[in-house]
């Protein structure tokens, strides 16, 4: 029964995260800011979950997993490179690695 409840929680949280990621993906400018934002928020959620001892599976696998996207930022960076926009590619790549990592550390230190 516990496995069923956990699985349903992961599905529910993951669905919510995916919808939020989809909506955030429309915020774009010089860089795809929405994707950077959701990757950072997801990392912050992971930091809170692992620091607080909350039901980590639902929060980490569900919400953060549905919210974050490595493949989208990697694909966007590749498109920038393909279009010879090297600065955008490097900035997008570095920011999507550094800012989420700092978000996770902030959450861990904060709690």
C-alpha atoms as a printed R data frame, in Angstrom:
    type eleno elety resid chain resno      x      y       z
1   ATOM     1    CA   UNK     A     1  0.000  0.000   0.000
2   ATOM     2    CA   UNK     A     2  2.879  2.389   0.799
3   ATOM     3    CA   UNK     A     3  4.365  1.786  -2.668
4   ATOM     4    CA   UNK     A     4  1.035  2.655  -4.285
5   ATOM     5    CA   UNK     A     5  0.696  5.891  -2.316
6   ATOM     6    CA   UNK     A     6  4.295  6.882  -3.073
7   ATOM     7    CA   UNK     A     7  3.816  6.113  -6.768
8   ATOM     8    CA   UNK     A     8  0.658  8.202  -6.911
9   ATOM     9    CA   UNK     A     9  2.425 11.073  -5.117
10  ATOM    10    CA   UNK     A    10  5.322 10.922  -7.594
11  ATOM    11    CA   UNK     A    11  2.850 10.991 -10.486
12  ATOM    12    CA   UNK     A    12  0.889 13.894  -9.051
13  ATOM    13    CA   UNK     A    13  3.946 15.958  -8.136
14  ATOM    14    CA   UNK     A    14  5.677 15.066 -11.411
15  ATOM    15    CA   UNK     A    15  2.646 16.137 -13.407
16  ATOM    16    CA   UNK     A    16  2.517 19.461 -11.568
17  ATOM    17    CA   UNK     A    17  6.238 20.003 -12.157
18  ATOM    18    CA   UNK     A    18  5.903 19.213 -15.858
19  ATOM    19    CA   UNK     A    19  3.039 21.668 -16.293
20  ATOM    20    CA   UNK     A    20  4.987 24.387 -14.490
21  ATOM    21    CA   UNK     A    21  8.040 23.671 -16.651
22  ATOM    22    CA   UNK     A    22  5.924 23.931 -19.792
23  ATOM    23    CA   UNK     A    23  4.515 27.297 -18.717
24  ATOM    24    CA   UNK     A    24  7.952 28.625 -17.731
25  ATOM    25    CA   UNK     A    25  9.426 27.596 -21.090
26  ATOM    26    CA   UNK     A    26  7.582 30.501 -22.717
27  ATOM    27    CA   UNK     A    27  9.763 33.014 -20.815
28  ATOM    28    CA   UNK     A    28 12.634 33.568 -23.171
29  ATOM    29    CA   UNK     A    29 14.805 36.432 -24.269
30  ATOM    30    CA   UNK     A    30 18.534 36.548 -24.846
31  ATOM    31    CA   UNK     A    31 18.523 33.149 -23.127
32  ATOM    32    CA   UNK     A    32 15.738 30.717 -22.219
33  ATOM    33    CA   UNK     A    33 15.244 32.216 -18.742
34  ATOM    34    CA   UNK     A    34 12.230 30.052 -17.891
35  ATOM    35    CA   UNK     A    35 14.242 26.849 -18.215
36  ATOM    36    CA   UNK     A    36 17.024 28.301 -16.075
37  ATOM    37    CA   UNK     A    37 14.419 29.289 -13.491
38  ATOM    38    CA   UNK     A    38 12.763 25.852 -13.283
39  ATOM    39    CA   UNK     A    39 16.115 24.066 -13.134
40  ATOM    40    CA   UNK     A    40 17.124 26.360 -10.263
41  ATOM    41    CA   UNK     A    41 13.827 25.945  -8.408
42  ATOM    42    CA   UNK     A    42 13.991 22.173  -8.820
43  ATOM    43    CA   UNK     A    43 17.476 22.122  -7.335
44  ATOM    44    CA   UNK     A    44 16.294 24.288  -4.452
45  ATOM    45    CA   UNK     A    45 13.411 21.847  -3.833
46  ATOM    46    CA   UNK     A    46 15.887 18.951  -3.780
47  ATOM    47    CA   UNK     A    47 18.042 20.822  -1.278
48  ATOM    48    CA   UNK     A    48 15.047 21.427   0.976
49  ATOM    49    CA   UNK     A    49 13.865 17.820   0.685
50  ATOM    50    CA   UNK     A    50 17.206 16.267   1.544
51  ATOM    51    CA   UNK     A    51 17.795 18.725   4.377
52  ATOM    52    CA   UNK     A    52 14.380 18.385   5.976
53  ATOM    53    CA   UNK     A    53 13.942 14.638   5.720
54  ATOM    54    CA   UNK     A    54 10.550 15.125   4.034
55  ATOM    55    CA   UNK     A    55  9.144 12.449   1.773
56  ATOM    56    CA   UNK     A    56 12.059 12.733  -0.585
57  ATOM    57    CA   UNK     A    57 10.728 10.461  -3.296
58  ATOM    58    CA   UNK     A    58  7.641 12.542  -4.064
59  ATOM    59    CA   UNK     A    59  9.502 15.859  -3.891
60  ATOM    60    CA   UNK     A    60 12.766 14.848  -5.559
61  ATOM    61    CA   UNK     A    61 11.611 12.329  -8.156
62  ATOM    62    CA   UNK     A    62  8.154 13.818  -8.651
63  ATOM    63    CA   UNK     A    63  8.183 17.596  -8.403
64  ATOM    64    CA   UNK     A    64 11.870 18.309  -9.030
65  ATOM    65    CA   UNK     A    65 12.079 15.602 -11.688
66  ATOM    66    CA   UNK     A    66  9.055 16.941 -13.539
67  ATOM    67    CA   UNK     A    67 10.150 20.537 -13.124
68  ATOM    68    CA   UNK     A    68 13.789 20.301 -14.165
69  ATOM    69    CA   UNK     A    69 15.084 19.502 -17.601
70  ATOM    70    CA   UNK     A    70 18.659 18.769 -18.529
71  ATOM    71    CA   UNK     A    71 17.801 17.744 -22.078
72  ATOM    72    CA   UNK     A    72 16.033 21.008 -22.946
73  ATOM    73    CA   UNK     A    73 18.887 23.259 -21.864
74  ATOM    74    CA   UNK     A    74 21.406 20.964 -23.588
75  ATOM    75    CA   UNK     A    75 19.370 21.066 -26.809
76  ATOM    76    CA   UNK     A    76 18.996 24.843 -26.587
77  ATOM    77    CA   UNK     A    77 22.742 25.218 -26.098
78  ATOM    78    CA   UNK     A    78 23.354 23.003 -29.134
79  ATOM    79    CA   UNK     A    79 21.006 25.122 -31.272
80  ATOM    80    CA   UNK     A    80 22.922 28.234 -30.234
81  ATOM    81    CA   UNK     A    81 26.183 26.555 -31.276
82  ATOM    82    CA   UNK     A    82 24.675 25.394 -34.551
83  ATOM    83    CA   UNK     A    83 23.559 28.973 -35.254
84  ATOM    84    CA   UNK     A    84 27.058 30.218 -34.409
85  ATOM    85    CA   UNK     A    85 25.871 31.987 -31.253
86  ATOM    86    CA   UNK     A    86 28.783 30.791 -29.165
87  ATOM    87    CA   UNK     A    87 28.400 33.290 -26.342
88  ATOM    88    CA   UNK     A    88 24.730 32.358 -25.858
89  ATOM    89    CA   UNK     A    89 25.591 28.656 -25.935
90  ATOM    90    CA   UNK     A    90 28.340 28.994 -23.347
91  ATOM    91    CA   UNK     A    91 26.282 31.335 -21.145
92  ATOM    92    CA   UNK     A    92 23.261 29.013 -21.257
93  ATOM    93    CA   UNK     A    93 25.381 25.966 -20.486
94  ATOM    94    CA   UNK     A    94 27.339 27.549 -17.628
95  ATOM    95    CA   UNK     A    95 24.310 29.238 -16.057
96  ATOM    96    CA   UNK     A    96 22.241 26.028 -16.138
97  ATOM    97    CA   UNK     A    97 24.993 24.187 -14.309
98  ATOM    98    CA   UNK     A    98 26.083 26.883 -11.860
99  ATOM    99    CA   UNK     A    99 22.818 28.536 -10.798
100 ATOM   100    CA   UNK     A   100 20.939 25.304  -9.959
101 ATOM   101    CA   UNK     A   101 23.968 24.041  -8.042
102 ATOM   102    CA   UNK     A   102 24.041 27.270  -6.048
103 ATOM   103    CA   UNK     A   103 20.277 26.964  -5.490
104 ATOM   104    CA   UNK     A   104 20.709 23.513  -3.988
105 ATOM   105    CA   UNK     A   105 23.559 24.681  -1.764
106 ATOM   106    CA   UNK     A   106 21.523 27.675  -0.651
107 ATOM   107    CA   UNK     A   107 18.636 25.423   0.384
108 ATOM   108    CA   UNK     A   108 20.937 23.053   2.257
109 ATOM   109    CA   UNK     A   109 22.725 25.880   4.069
110 ATOM   110    CA   UNK     A   110 19.462 27.765   4.728
111 ATOM   111    CA   UNK     A   111 17.913 24.796   6.538
